Amino acid sequence: MRFNLAALIVASAVGVAQAYDFRLLYALPSGDDMVEFTVDFGNACAHWAPALAANLTFEDFNVLPGDYHGNNTETEAKIYCVWNQGGNVHEPTAYTKDVAASLGATPVSD
């Protein structure tokens, strides 16, 4: 039983070490609502020219309304835009800052 518990603890630690959290807090551009920004961010992320030029594979994007405390759900969002090397999710490349800046979103310190 002790071996199984030790193996579980080691496996859990390895799983945590491989987790990535790319979320960054941004204020929406002036005049955008959450739906418009989500659509614009998703389209820009999925077609990001520098990532395409680098032969990367689109992985994921997300726009989560509000800050880390659930406040400001209409004006701030936790966002990310991630690509990877040929489908290898263990080599992610985030373009969040570049895509957000191209849309006029600004970083918010929490």
C-alpha angles and dihedrals in degrees: 000000000000091000091053091050091048091048090050092051092049092047091049092050092050091050092052092048091056096049118109126203110192097168115133126183115240137172113233118248115267110274096019123115122207095263094049092047092047092053093045093046093047093049094045092047096048092049099037105154098211090054092047091048089052090054092242125156120239109244112171149319131198139184115197113186118235137021127287090282096049094256130128094029093166098047108030136046141181104235142177139178116193134182128175144201108276095322094312102139089192091070103053124172118199120212095174097119094047095046093045092050091050089058095046097252115146129214117251122207112223 
